Amino acid sequence: MAQPPILSLEGMALQQGGKWLFGGPDHDALDLHIGPRDRLALIGRNGVGKTTLFRMIDGQIETDAGERKIKPGTRIVLLEQDPDLSGHATLMEWALDGTHAPQEHEVEAIAGQLGIDMSRETKGASGGEKRRAAIARALAQDPDLLLMDEPTNHLDLGAIDWLEGWLDRYKGAFVVISHDRTFLKRLTRATIWLDRGSLRRKEVGFGGYEAWEEQVYAEEARAAEKLDAKLKLEAHWLERGVTARRKRNQGRLEKLWQMRAERASMISAGGTAKLKLATEEDFKSKSVIVAENITKSYDDRTIIKPFSLRIQRGDRIGIVGANGAGKTTLLKMLTGELEPDSGTVEIAKTLTGVMIDQQRQLLTADKTVRQVLAEGGDWIDVRGNRKHVQGYLKEFLFDPKIVDMKVAVLSGGERSRLLLAREFAKASNLLVLDEPTNDLDLETLDLLQEVIADYEGTVLIVSHDRDFLDRTVTVTLGFDGTGRVDVVAGGYEDWQAKRQKPVESKAKSDKSESAPPPPPPQKPTKLSYKDQRDFEQLPARIEQLEAAIAKGETILSDPDLYTSDPQRFATISRGIENARTEKDAAEERWLTLAEQVEAM
C-alpha cells in the first residue's frame, strides 16, 4: 500500500449466537487495512458476515478480540441496505439526524441530482425513494471512507449511472457490497473476499475476481486430497458446484447468442414488434402472449404508446427503463393482471405462471426450512421430479444441515434464496420476475442465471441489473421515457447501442462486452459414430449419475452413520466423489457435442 492506511482492523475475533464468525478456534483472526484512495469490492456469500464486517469497520460492534485503528479526523459513513427511518416524519428530517448530520443545503443539492423530493413523508416512500434519500444523506456527509451495502438496490438505470459518475470523481476511499457486476467492474480496483471466516485480499478489481476465486478453489481442491472423505464432502461440495456451474454457463451463453440471432431475424429494422417466421401459421402456433396496439395512461400522462408484441414459447423477455416509466405496468398487462386502455392482449389458455415480485412474499419466520419446501417431509416435487429436500437445498447453494433450522435465523439474502427454491419447484410454463436480483449474492445470481437458462417455459424479467440481463434475455423491451417501447434482440447493452446509434447502423449490431462473443462460424461437419452415440446417450447417463449422487447423499445425511460405520461412510463418499467427477466430465463432453450439432 503506497500510503499509510486510514483504518486498520488487526487480530479481530467475533462470536455471534454462540459461534465464532471471525477468529476463535475455527478461523484465523481477521486483519484488514484500508488506504485513503482504496476502491474495494467486498465479496462473499449471503450470511458470511459482510454487513457485520461493515459495522465492525464503522465501530458499531465491539469485538471479542483485536484492535481497530483509525487515522485521526477520518470520517466514516455507512450507507446501509435497509436504514431505519422510523421516528422521522420526512426523508429530510431523517437525513439531518445523527452524530455527523450534513447541512440541509448539501443534502438538497445531491437529492436534486438524484431526483428525490426530501420533503416526502417516510411512511409513504417507496424503496427507490428511500434508497435515493439514503444516498443523498451519505454523500452529503463528505466521508473519507464510504461503506456501501447494496447501493444500487431499487435504483433505476439513470440513478445508477449518476452514482457511478460521482464515485468515479470521489477523492476518498470506499468499500462496496453489491450484486451488480457492471457497477463493480467499472469502479473497483481491489477485492476483499470473505469466505468461511477468512478474509483474503487481491489487488485486482472485480473484473479479475472470478479468475482469482477459481485459482483459490483449485489450490484447495489439491490440498483436499490429503483430507479424509468426510471433510472433503463437507468443505468442498459447494466450491466444486460453483466451478462446474460457471463452465456450464459458458455453454448456455453461447446458446443464448444463437437464440438472440434467431430473434433478431424476426424483428424489423425499425425495432417494431412485427415478427415473422418461415410461415405465419408456424409463428402463431408458438405464440403464448399476443399484444396488439395496447396503450396505458394515468392522469393524462401517457405511460405506454401503442405497442404490439408476440411472445413465443421459450422467449426470455427483459424489460428496462427508469423508475415510473411503466415497466411493471407493461408486465401486468402482458400477464393479464391489468387491462390496457386500448388494444388487446391474448394469452394462451395453457399458460400457467409463477410470479416472484420485488416485494418478495414473506416466509413464516417460525417454520423450518423443511416445512417451507417439503411441508415437513423428506421429499419435494420439483416440476414433476421427486427430489430429496436436502439434495434440493444444495442445488440452491445451501448447506443441507440447515434443513431443520427456523426461517427466523436465516439472513435476508438466504430467505430470498429459499423463496426462489420454493417458487422454482412449482409446475409452470411462465416465469415472471420483477426485480429478482435484489438481496441476492453473486453466486446465487449465477445459479439464477442457470435455472432460467434451463427453464423450459417463457420468462418475463423486469430488472435494472445490466449484467444479469445481458446474460439472460433474448429480447429487451426498453422504455425511452416518452411512452415508446423499443423492441431489441439481445440484452441491456444491445438496447443501449440502439439508443446511441441511428437505426440505419443497427445492422452492425454491437455485442455485449460483459459476456463472451458468439462462437465463430464453423463448417458443418458430420458427427463420428462415437460422437453421435455419446450425444444421444450422455443425457441418460448424467441423469443416472445425478440419481446415484442424490441417493448417496441421502444415506450420508444420517448423522450417526460416520460414527457407527465409518468404512461404509468412506466408501459411499468416494462413490459420490467419483460420480461427481464423471458427471462434470459428461456434461462438458455433451455441451461440446451439442455445439457441433447446432453448427451443422
PAMI-556018 format. One record per atom (N, C-alpha, C): x, y, z. Coordinates in pm, whole numbers, plus 50000, padded with zeros to 5 digits. Example, Ala and Ser with C-alpha at 12.3 -4.5 7.8 and 13.67 -1.06 7.14 Angstrom:
! PAMI-556018
513194943150780
512304955050780
513204967050780
512854977550708
513674989450714
512905000350787
This chain:
! PAMI-556018
500864988150000
500005000050000
500895012350000
500745021349904
501645032649887
501565042350004
500385044650060
500205053950170
499745046450295
500015052050414
499565045550537
498045043950537
497545033350597
496095031350599
495395041850684
494165044850644
493345053850726
492555045950830
492445032650809
491765024050905
492345010050898
492515003851016
493014990151023
492234982251126
491914969851091
491384960051186
492474949451201
492924947051324
494024937751346
493654927351450
493784914751411
493534903851505
492104902751554
491154906251468
489754906751509
489144892751525
488384891051632
487614878651655
486244882651707
485214875351661
483844878851699
482974866451707
482234865351814
481244854751830
479844860451806
479004852551741
477594856051724
476774843351741
475774843951828
474924832351851
475674820351904
476724822751981
477484811752039
478494805651945
478604810951820
479564805651723
480534816751683
481764812751648
482774822251605
482544825651458
482224838351431
482084843051293
483454846151234
484304852751315
485684855551278
486574851451395
487774846351365
488714842951470
488244831251554
488754830251678
488394819251765
489114806551723
488654795051774
489334782451742
489114777551600
488074782751532
487724777351400
488314785251283
488674797851304
489124806451194
490354814451235
491064819151133
492144828551160
491554841851203
492304849151286
491864862651323
491804871251197
490924880951199
490674889051079
491534901651081
492214904150969
493014916350951
492564923450825
492474936750833
492074944650718
492704958450728
493274963250616
493854976550610
493264983850490
492764995950512
492125003750406
492915016650385
493375018850261
494135030750227
493245042450192
493795054650182
492985066650161
492305067550025
492755059849926
492115060349794
491675046449747
491535037249841
491135023649804
489735023549743
489555015149643
488235012149586
488064996949594
487414992549701
487384978349735
486004972249712
485974960749647
484764952449639
484844942249752
483804941649835
483724931449941
482804920449891
483384908649870
482674897449810
482494886349913
481364879549908
481114868149995
479664863949986
479404851450017
478034846450011
477164853150117
475864852950093
474944857750195
475144849750323
475184856850436
475284850150564
476704848350617
477734852250538
479114850050587
479584861250678
478854872550682
479224883150775
479674896050709
479304898550584
479744910850515
479214923350585
477894923450614
477314935150681
477874936550822
478124925450890
478744925951023
480134932251015
480894928650912
482214934450893
482114949550872
481134953850797
480914968250778
480694975150913
479924969050998
479634975151129
480854974951219
481714965051201
482984965051274
483864976551226
483944978651094
484714989751039
484175003051089
482855004051098
482185016351140
482255018551291
482705008351364
482815009751509
481545007051585
480535001251519
479254998651585
479284986051670
480214976851640
480264963951708
481544962851789
481394958651913
482544955951998
482924941251982
484144938851937
484584925251909
485144918452034
485294905152024
485804897452137
487324898252148
487994901552039
489444903152040
489834911951924
491044917451930
491534925551820
491484940351849
492024948051754
492124962451771
491714969651644
490954980351660
490524988851550
491325001851558
492085004751454
492885016851450
492375025851338
492225038851369
491695048151270
492515060951273
492845065951156
493585078351147
492735089751202
493295098051290
492515109051348
491875117851241
490635121551265
489905130251173
489215123051059
489395109751049
488765102150940
487265100850964
486495104750867
485035103850878
484545091650799
483925082350869
483385070250808
481875071450799
481345068550682
479885068950661
479445055450607
478425049750670
477865036850628
476525038950559
476455035050433
475205035150358
474585021350375
473625020150465
473055007150497
472085002650390
471884989550383
470964984050285
469514987150322
469184986050449
467814988850495
467864998150617
468085011150596
468175020350709
466835021750780
466895024350909
465685025850991
465245040450986
464115042950921
463595056550907
462485059451008
462215049951096
461115051751192
461425063451286
460365070151329
460525081551419
460795094651349
460795094551216
461035106751139
459885108851042
459375120951039
458195123850956
458535124350808
459655130550775
460025132050634
461425126450609
461735124650481
463065119850445
464145129750487
463875142750474
464875152750513
465095152650663
464025151150740
464185150650886
465085138950925
464915127650858
465785116150885
467225118950842
467385125250725
468715127850671
469535137150760
468855146150830
469565156050912
469745151451056
469355139451086
469515134051221
470795125851228
471455126051341
472655117851357
473835125851407
474885118551446
476085124751504
476785133951406
476915129451282
477605137551179
476595142051074
475545148551120
474485152651027
475005162750927
474665160850799
475115170250696
474285183050699
474725193050623
473965205350608
472795202950513
471665209450542
470465207150462
470675210750315
471395221750290
471585225750151
472455215750074
473365208850146
474195198750081
473355186450045
472445182750135
471545171650106
470655175049987
470115187049987
469215191249879
469935191249744
471195195249744
471935195949618
472085182049556
472425172149639
472585158549587
471235152349555
470245154949642
468905149449619
468325154449487
468595167049454
468095172549328
468675165249208
469955161749216
470585154449106
470055140149096
469675134549211
469125120949212
467635120549183
466975132349183
465555132849153
464675128249266
465035131549391
464225127449506
463785139749585
462505140449617
461945151249697
462105147549844
462985154649915
463285151250054
462175155150151
461185162650102
460035165750189
459015154350191
459285143850117
458405132150110
458285125850248
457065121850286
456865115150413
457495101350409
458125097550518
458825084650522
457865072850511
456665074250567
455715063050569
455275058950429
455145068350340
454655065050206
455755063750103
457005064950143
458115064750048
458335050649993
458625049849863
458915036949800
460345032749831
460675020349794
462035015549813
463045023949738
462695028049615
463605036349537
463795050149597
462725055949652
462825069149716
463675068449842
463475058049922
464295056450043
465765054550009
466035046849903
467415044649863
468065057549817
467375065649737
467925078449693
468185087749811
467235087949905
467405096450023
468625092150104
468795079050118
469935073850194
471255077550125
471295077049992
472495080849919
472785095649935
471735103949925
471925118349943
472475121450082
471925114850182
472375116750321
473835112650338
474195101250282
475555096050298
476585104750226
476315108150100
477285115650022
477455129950073
476355135650126
476415149350176
477275150650302
477595139450367
478435139850488
479915140850455
480265140950326
481645142450281
482565132450350
482335119550329
483105109350401
484525107750346
485435103650434
486765099450392
486755084650354
485875077250419
485685063050391
484195060350382
483755055850266
482335053250241
482105038350231
481235033150317
480875018950316
479495017750255
479365010450144
478085009650072
477594995250068
476424992750127
475824979450129
474704978950026
474954972549914
474004971549802
473444985249761
474314994349718
473855008049688
472915009049569
472964999449475
472125000649355
470754994049370
470494987649485
469174981649506
468094992449494
467064989549417
465894998349399
466195010849317
467415012249265
467725023649180
467445020249035
466995030348959
466825028048817
468155030948746
468195028748615
469435029548541
470035043548543
469185053848538
469685067548541
470375070748673
469775066448783
470365069048915
471665061248933
471715049048879
472955041148888
474065048048810
473755052848690
474765060048611
475275072248687
474365079648752
474775091648826
475705087748941
475335077249016
476155072949129
477535068249083
477585060948971
478875056648918
479755068648884
479145078948825
479915090948792
480435098048916
479595098949020
480015105449145
481175097949209
481075084749215
482125076749278
483415076949196
483295078149065
484475078948981
485275091749011
484575102649049
485245115349082
485615116349229
485095107549312
485255108049457
486725106649496
487195115049588
488605115349627
488925106349747
487905101149815
488145092949931
488225078149897
488095069850001
488115055249985
486695049849999
486435038649932
485145032149955
485295016949952
484375010450024
484224995950021
482774993449985
482514984449889
481144982449843
480794967649842
479614964649893
478974951649879
477904953349771
477954945449667
476964946849560
476864934049480
475654931349428
475464920349335
475534925349191
475674938649172
475674944649039
477074943548979
477284933448896
478604930848839
479124942548756
478244948948679
478674960148596
479184971548684
478464974748789
478844985048885
480224981948945
480424969448988
481684965449050
482844965948950
482614961248829
483684961148730
484134975248694
483184984448687
483524998048646
484285005848752
484075002648881
484535011548987
485645005949075
485714992949096
486634987749197
488034985249140
489014986449230
490414984549193
491074973349272
490424968549377
490924957449457
489724949949514
489964937449554
488864928949602
489254922649734
488334923349832
488494915849956
487374905449959
487754893149987
486854881649975
486704875150112
485474875650163
485154869650293
484574855850267
485284845550314
484904831950280
485224822750396
484184816750457
484324807250566
485194812450679
484934824950718
485614830850832
486944837050800
487444835750678
488744841350640
488534852950544
489444862850553
489384874450465
490644874850379
490464873950248
491574874650154
491504887850078
492654892550035
492684904949956
493524902749831
493074908349720
493794907549593
493734921349528
494874926049479
494924939449419
494454939149274
493284933849254
492604934149124
491154938149150
490574945649057
489174949049070
488294936849050
486984939049058
486074927649048
486194920448915
486644927348812
486784920848682
487714908848685
488654908648781
489564897348793
489224887848905
488084890248971
487754882349090
487494867749058
486694865048956
486294851248931
487504842448896
488474847948821
489674840148790
490464837348918
490524847249006
491204845449135
490494834849219
489174835649224
488394826049302
488624811749251
488624810149118
488854796949061
490244791749100
491224800649100
492574796649138
492634791949282
491974799349372
491954795549513
491274782149532
490144780149466
489424767449480
490234755749424
490954758249313
491784747549257
492894743549353
493494753549418
494534750649517
493974743049636
492764746949679
492124740049791
491774725649753
491334723949628
490974710349585
492174701149588
493344706449548
494554698349552
494934695049696
494804705049784
495114702749925
494124693049989
492874693449939
491834684949998
492064670249974
492924666849878
493194652749853
493824646149976
494404654350062
495034648950183
494054647750299
492844652950281
491854652350388
491074639450377
490404635850486
489574623850479
488284626850403
487564616450366
486394617850278
485334626650341
485164625850470
484114633750536
484394648750523
485644652750549
485974666750539
485844671750396
486274663550300
486144667650160
484694669950123
483824660950166
482424662050131
481814674650190
482144677650317
481514688850386
482074702350342
483384702850313
484014715750289
484084719750143
483904710350049
484194713549910
483064710949811
481914706049856
480854703349759
480384716149691
480324727049766
479814739449709
480814745649612
482114745049648
483114751049561
483154743949426
483094730749428
483084723349302
481844726949221
480724728649291
479494732249222
479604745749154
480254755349222
480414768549163
481264767849037
482384760649045
483274759348929
482544752848812
481884741748837
481174734848729
480054743448673
479364750848761
478264759348715
478764769848617
479894776148647
480394786648559
480804780948425
481384769048426
481754762748299
480514759648217
479484754248283
478254751048210
477604763748157
477684774748235
477044787048192
477704792948068
478974790048045
479594794647920
478894788247801
478594775247812
477854768647706
476464774347690
475824777647802
474484783547795
474524797247730
475564805047757
475674818147695
475804817147544
476574807447496
476704805747352
475354802247291
474574794147360
473224790947313
472354803447312
472544812047413
471774824547420
472054833347300
473324834347257
473634842447140
472904837247016
472834824247004
472144818546888
470654821746893
470064820847012
468644824247027
468414838946991
469344847747032
469204861847001
469274864246851
470194857146785
470324858746640
469034854646570
468424843646615
467154839246557
466074849746580
466054855546701
465014865446734
465234878246654
466504881846631
466794894046556
466224893246414
466234881246358
465724879546223
464214881346216
463544881246333
462084882746337
461664897046365
462634905846397
462304919546432
462704928646317
461804937346276
462074946046162
463144956046196
463744962146092
464854971446111
464474983246200
463214986946199
462784998246279
462594995046425
462804982546463
462674978946603
461254976346647
460314976046552
458944973546589
458744958846616
457574955346660
457334941546701
456664933346592
456874936746466
456324928746358
457284917246333
456934905646385
457844894246383
457364883746285
458304877446215
457924867546115
458824855246126
458224843846094
458974831446080
458814826745936
459274814445912
459144809145776
457684809345731
456784805945821
455354806845791
454654813745906
453674821845873
452934829145976
452194819646068
451674808746013
450944799046096
451854792646198
453084789446154
454054783446246
454334793046360
454504805946328
454774815846431
453614817246528
452404817946475
451234819446560
451064807546653
451374795746605
451184783846687
452134783646806
453264790846793
454234791246902
454034803346994
453104812146961
452884824147042
452094820747168
452544826347282
451844824147409
451194836847460
451714848447422
451114861347457
451174870247333
450044875647294
449974884347177
449344897547218
450124908447212
449634921847244
449504929647113
448344935547092
448094943246969
447684957447005
448584966946973
448294981346988
447774985047127
448414979747230
447964982747366
448524996347410
447725003547491
448135016547544
447745017347692
448385026747764
448025029147903
448405043347941
447475050148010
447715063748059
447235064948202
447875073848277
447455077048414
447445092148430
446285097648469
446155112048494
446685120348376
446205117148258
446565124248135
448035122448095
448745113548164
450135110748126
450185097348054
450715097447933
450805085147855
451975076747905
451675065047957
452705055948007
453215047047894
452275041847815
452645032947704
451865037247580
452615041147477
452015044347348
451695031247276
450905031747168
450505019347101
451675009847081
451514997747131
452614988247137
452094974347104
452834967347018
452444953746979
453634944246996
453324931947034
454384922147056
453784908147056
454484898746994
454154884647004
455264877747083
454894871447192
455864864247274
455714849347248
456834842847217
456814828747183
457194820047303
456834807347292
457284797547391
458814797747396
459354798647517
460804798347533
461474811847526
460744822447493
461334835847493
461774839747633
462864847247642
463294853647766
463254868647741
462234875247795
461984889247768
462454897747886
463344907347861
463774916847963
463084930247943
462674936648053
462004949648046
462824959548127
463284970648061
464154980248128
463624994348107
464095003348195
463695017348187
463745023748323
463525036748326
463575044148452
462425040248544
462595042548675
461505040348769
460335049248731
459135043548730
457945051048694
457675051748546
458565045748465
458375046548319
457245037748270
456925027048347
455825018348307
456195003748294
457354999848346
457814985948330
456854976048395
456524978348522
455624969148592
454224969748533
453804981648486
452504982948420
452454974148295
453494974648214
453534966148093
453534951448132
454304948048233
454364934148279
452974929248318
452244937348392
450904933448436
449924932248320
450074940648218
449184939548102
449494926948021
450784923848008
451154912047931
450724899047999
450584899348132
450184887348205
448704887248240
447954897348195
446514897448217
446064902848350
447004907848432
446624913248562
446014927248550
446344934248441
445864947948421
445374949348278
444194955748262
443624957848130
444244970148064
444574969447935
445044981547865
443894991247842
444225003947821
443185013847790
442595011147652
443455006747561
443005002947427
443904991747378
443464985147272
444214973647223
443814960847295
444434949947257
444074936847314
445324929047352
445144920247450
446184910847490
445554896947493
446064887947411
445584874147410
446634865347476
446194857347574
447094848647649
446674834147627
447634825647594
447334811547569
446674805347693
445634797647670
444884791547781
445734781747861
446774776547799
447614766547866
448694773047952
448764786447953
449834793248025
449564793148176
450524787948252
450444787548399
451684794148455
451494805148527
452644813148567
453014812348714
454284815448741
454814817548876
455374831548880
454944839448981
455344853448992
456234855349114
457404861249094
458274864949205
458504879949192
457884887849280
457964902349264
459004908349359
459224921649341
460284928249415
459954929749563
458704928049602
458364928749742
458684915749815
458774904549739
459094891449792
458094887049899
457374876549867
456424871149963
457144867650093
456494870450203
457104867750333
457044852850364
458134847750421
458164834050469
457884834050618
457084824650663
456744824050805
457984821350888
458304830650978
459574830151049
459734817951138
458624812851195
458754801751291
458704788051224
458604787851090
458634775051019
460074770850993
460294757950977
461614753050941
461764753150790
463004752150745
463284751550601
462584739350540
462584728250611
461914716250563
460424718550545
459804725750638
458374728750628
458074737950511
458964747650486
458764757050375
458824749750240
459784740650227
459994734250098
459174721550079
459084713250184
458514699850167
457384696950266
456794707550322
455694706050417
456064696450530
457334696850570
457794688850683
458314675150647
458224671250519
458674657850478
460104657650429
460494646450370
461854644650320
461974646950170
460844647450101
460884648249955
460074660149905
460524665749793
459844677149732
459634674249584
458464677949532
458164676249391
458634688849318
459644687249233
460224698549160
459814697649014
458764704848979
458234704948842
458094690848787
457504681848870
457234668248826
458304658148859
459454662748912
460534653648950
460664653149102
460694641149158
460774639449303
462234640249346
462534649449439
463894651249486
463924651349639
465034646549695
465194647249839
465424661849878
464794666349985
464814680450020
466234685350047
467084676850106
468454681150133
469274682450005
469044673349910
469714674549781
469264686949707
467974690249716
467444702149650
468024714849714
468224714749845
468834726249911
470234728949856
470974718549830
472324720149778
472304726349638
471264723349561
471144729449429
471014744549440
470484749349553
470334763749575
471374769049673
472524762249677
473714766949747
473564767349899
472674759149955
472534758050099
473294745950150
473804747050272
474314735350341
473104726950381
473054714050346
471874705850380
471554705450528
472534708750613
472304708250758
471274718550806
470974728550721
470024738750766
468584734250753
468364721850707
467014717450673
466024718950788
466484717650911
465584718651026
465774731651104
466464741151043
466604754351106
465364762651080
465104772051171
463974781151155
464314791951053
463304796350979
463474807050883
463984819650953
463594821651078
463944833851151
465454835851164
466234824951163
467684826351184
468424828451052
467734827750938
468384829850809
468564844750782
469614848050708
469814861950668
468774865750563
468674878850535
467714883450435
467984877350299
469264876450261
469604870350133
469284855550128
469514848550240
469204834350245
467694831950236
466924840750296
465454839450285
465014841250140
465624850950071
465284853049930
465634840749848
466774834649877
467194822649804
466254811049834
465814809849959
464874799249996
463544801249924
463104813649914
461864816549842
461994812749695
463134815749635
463364811849496
463294796649480
463904789549576
463894774849570
462464769649575
461654775449661
460254770949673
459454774049547
459634786249493
458824790249378
459244782949251
460544780549235
461004773749114
460594759049113
460224753649227
459784739649232
458384737949174
457604748649167
456224747749122
456144745248972
455184737048933
454974734248791
454444746848722
455084750948612
454654762948541
455294762948402
454744771348315
455374773548185
455554788448156
455324796748259
455584811148251
456194815548382
457364821648376
458064826548494
458144841748485
457584848548584
457564863148586
458404868048704
459464875648674
460404880248776
460464895448775
460044901748883
460074916248896
461194919848994
462294925148943
463494928249021
463964916149102
464314905149036
464654892949109
466014893249176
466904902449136
468284901849185
468494908949317
467524916649366
467684923449494
467944913349605
468914916349691
469254908249810
469934895049777
470314892749653
470974880249618
472474882449604
473284872749648
474714873949631
475094869449490
476384870949457
476824868449320
476654853849280
476934844649371
476834830549336
475374826349320
474474832549396
473054829849376
472604835049241
473174846349197
472854851549064
473334841948956
474514836048975
474974825848880
473974814348874
473504810148991
472524799348998
471224803348930
470754815548957
469504820248898
469624820748745
470774825048697
471014825048553
470894811048497
471454801348568
471414787448522
469984782048522
469244784948628
467874779948638
467004785748526
467174798648499
466394805048393
466764799148257
468064796948235
468504791348107
467924777448084
467784769748191
467274756048177
465754755348183
465104766448216
463644766648229
463024764448091
462094755448081
461534751647951
460424760947904
459914769547991
458834778347953
459324792147910
458424801947920
458694815747882
459024823748007
459924833647994
460364841448109
460204856348079
459594863548173
459494878148166
460244883848286
461184893148261
462034898448367
462054913648364
461704919948476
461934934148496
463164935448584
464194942648538
465414943748617
466224955848577
466984961148676
467964971548650
469374965848648
469504952748667
470814946448672
471294943948530
472204952248483
472614952148342
473314939048304
474244934648387
474974922348357
474034910348355
473104909848450
472154898748458
471304898048332
470834909448283
470044909548160
470874905248041
472124909948035
472974906147922
473224891147918
473184884548034
473474870348040
472214861648034
471044867848027
469814860248046
468794861447934
468544873547884
467374875647798
467714874747650
466704871447572
466844871047427
466294883547360
465324889947424
464714902247372
464584912247485
464914924947457
464774935647556
463704945447511
462784948647602
461784959047580
462244971247660
462634981947591
463224993447658
462335005747651
462035011647767
461245023947774
462175035947754
461835044847661
462705056247633
462295068847710
461245067947793
460825079347874
459675087147815
459285084147691
458195091447625
456935082947613
456985070547659
455875061347642
456105051547529
457155053947452
457505044847343
458345033347398
458085021247349
458815009447393
459565003547275
460895003347286
461714997247182
461764982147201
461814974847091
461964960347094
463304956947029
464224951247107
465584948847060
465964934347089
466494927546989
467014914047013
468324915347090
468394908947207
469594909747289
469294915047427
470354919347498
470244923747635
470344938747650
470754943047770
470824957347803
471794964647710
472974958947688
473974965747606
473484967447463
472714957947414
472154959047278
471134970347272
470344971747379
469374982747385
470094996147389
471154996947471
471935009247479
472545012847344
473055002647274
473655005247143
472615010747046
471395005647053
470335010446963
469975025046994
469975028447124
469635042147163
470705052047120
471965047447117
473075056447091
473425057646944
472925048346861
473265048446719
472015049846634
472135055446516
470985056346425
470475042446391
469175041746363
468565028846331
469245022546209
469685030946112
470265025545991
471535017446017
472275021146125
473525014146153
473325002246243
472094999646280
471854988546373
472154975046310
472214974646177
472534961846113
473884956746160
474784966146196
476074962146253
475934962246404
475134953446454
474774953746597
475974950946684
476054958546796
477144956546891
476854944446976
477914937847018
477774926347107
478104930747248
477464924647346
477664928347486
479114926047527
479714936247597
481074934747646
481134925947770
480004924247837
480034917147964
479894902247949
479704897547827
479554883147806
480424879147687
480804866747679
481694862347571
481014863347435
481794865847329
481204866847195
480704853447148
479794853247050
479324840546997
480464832946931
480354819946928
481434812146868
481554815146719
482764814346663
482924817146520
482194806746436
481754810646315
481054801046229
481944789146200
481344777746203
482084765546176
481494758646052
482374752445979
481914745045863
481134732845909
479914730745862
479114719445906
479874706245886
479894698545989
480544685445982
479624674946040
479824662845997
479024651746046
479704645446166
478934642446269
479494636046388
479974621946354
481054618046418
481514604246403
480524595046473
480664582046449
479764572446513
479844573446665
481074574446719
481254575346863
480654588246919
480904599446848
480364612246894
478844612146893
478254606746786
476794606246777
476224597746888
476864586446918
476394577847026
476504584847161
477614591947185
477784599247311
476724610247323
476474617247212
475494628147215
474114622847253
473764611147206
472444605447233
472354599047371
473454593247419
473404585247541
473824592847668
474604603447652
475114610447770
474014616447859
472934622347804
471894627747893
471344617347990
471114605247942
470614594648029
471654590948135
472924590548093
473984587348188
474104598248294
473984610848256
474034621948352
472914620648454
471714617148407
470584615148499
470874603648596
471464592848547
471814581648636
472814586048743
473804593848702
474814598448797
474184607948900
473284616748856
472614625748949
471794617849050
471114607449003
470334599049093
471234591849194
472384586849146
473314579949235
473884589449340
474194601549298
474714611649392
473664614949497
472414617149452
471334620349545
471104609049644
471144596749594
470944585149682
472054584349786
473294586149741
474414585749834
474354596649938
473974608549896
473884619749990
472764617650091
471694611250048
470614608150141
471104598650250
471894588750210
472434579250308
473384586550404
474244595250351
475204602350434
474564612750524
473314616450495
472634626350580
472304620850717
472424607650735
472234601450867
473374605850958
473104613851060
474194619351143
474954608751220
474384596651235
475054586251314
475914576951228
475814578251096
476494568651010
478014569251025
478564581251030
480014582651036
480584575951161
479834576751272
480314570651397
480074555651399
478904551251351
478544537151361
479234528551255
479484534051137
480074525951029
480974534850943
482144538950993
483004548050920
483474542550786
483634529250776
484094523550650
483034525250541
481764522850577
480694524850480
480584539650442
480744548250541
480684562650514
481754566350411
482984561350432
484074564550341
483824558950201
483294546750195
483024540550064
481984548549985
480904552150054
479844559849986
480374573649946
481194579850032
481754592950000
482624592249875
483454581849866
484294580249746
483434578049622
482354570549639
481444568449527
480824581349479
480454589849574
479874602949538
480914611449466
482134611449517
483204619149454
483424614549310
483484601449289
483704596049155
482534599449062
481314598549116
480144601549035
480124616248995
480504625049087
480554639349055
481584642148945
482754635948958
483804637948857
483324633248720
482704621348717
482204616148590
481094624848534
480204629648622
479084638148578
479594651248518
480574657748584
481124670248530
481744667948393
482494657048379
483124653848251
482074651048144
481004643848183
479944640548087
479214653148041
478974662448135
478294674948098
479154683148001
480454684148028
481334691547940
481384685147801
481464671947799
481504664547672
480224666947593
479064666147661
477794667747591
477634682047538
478064692147617
477974706047571
478794708147444
479994702247441
480844703347323
480174697147201
479604685347220
478924678647109
477674686347066
476954692047164
475744699747131
476084711747044
477214718247073
477634729646990
477924725146847
478544713346832
478834708246698
477544705046622
476574699246693
475294695946631
474574708546585
474584718946671
473884731346637
474524738346517
475834736146498
476544742546386
476344735346255
475774723346260
475614715246138
474444720246054
